[in-house]
């Protein structure tokens, strides 16, 4: 039996900030969910199931928060699932929800991801000494910086590329009212003069710590027919994972990422992603990951990703816009960051991205990664249903 087509008919986000002290976690997630329902013009009663995701529980110190949040998300008496795949969890959560619709288990599903980092310290939370594993060395940046240096050696990329990405994404964020960082006086020179945190990653080339939530309403063909606005249709979606450390692991361009992208393109009938995909929201917590993921996802040949960045291809008005919303570099509620990528891709093909809308965007990719570059989740959404 064929899969049921999956449509995104409602999208909601909170305004992402350093600290939302005016609401509890329950209030935060309900705000995003309510906005998604309003976008879909549905009520809580129209939702058949809820799928929720976040990063490790120790970030806020609330164990199994999905139990405490069931009431806030209208899930009492309804199925509720929790997903966790480290930083990629926002993407994985959306895919689990989409698969429930595709398999005709549920007709309409609310999916949501969140983080309230102001109630934790993620950098030091991620610096625990783990037996028999590589230490993280003052947060994720200490873990990923050697991978970036390896990419620079392998590709011959000049050391200015990271600052170009950060300058682009922070300017894009100024067009997104939900973005955390709105640096109106940003200049390329300011990015390049910011302190070095983890060589070669500078302060302005790294993501913030945000409080925020993102929610989507996913439904079947019948639900999409009743939607008040054009939906985004899921054309392909996949998850892949690999161990953090193993002999032969390529930390610069992980095999799991390549395999995940290839599966999505196969499902969507994409032969040339560089030409057939109009916009990309990729998970870039440190600026150098834009050129690295351009190669990993098949948009550029190995060693060539930085040339797309340098040539302005990934600018908002470029040939392949990347992180039109400002990306993870401008907004990072960790558990929600992947879902924001998926939701922003859907906004593009629905024509609802406001000032950061890409003209004529018909197909957009949402991408997330997590852990030690080991968990990957992606989806491709389009303005037309998959059988159109």
QUIKA-V141840 format. One line per field, one symbol per residue. ss: DSSP state (H for helix, E for strand, - for the rest). A space follows every 10 residues. Layout:
ss->???
This chain:
ss->------EEEE EEE---E--- ----HHHHHH HHHHHHHHHH ---HHH--EE EEEE--HHH- ----HHHHH- --------EE EEE--HHHHH HHHHHHHHHH HH-----EEE EEEEEEHHH- -HHHH----- ---------H HHHHHHHHHH HHHHH----- HHHHHHHHHH HHH------- -------HHH HHH--EEE-- EEHHHE---- EEEEEEEEE- HHHHH----- -EEEEEEEEE E--------- ----HHHHHH HHHHHHHH-- --HHHH--EE E----E--HH HHHHHH---- ----HHHHHH ---------- EE-------- ---HHHHHHH HHHHHHHHHH ---HHH---- --EEEEEEEE ----EEEEEE EE------
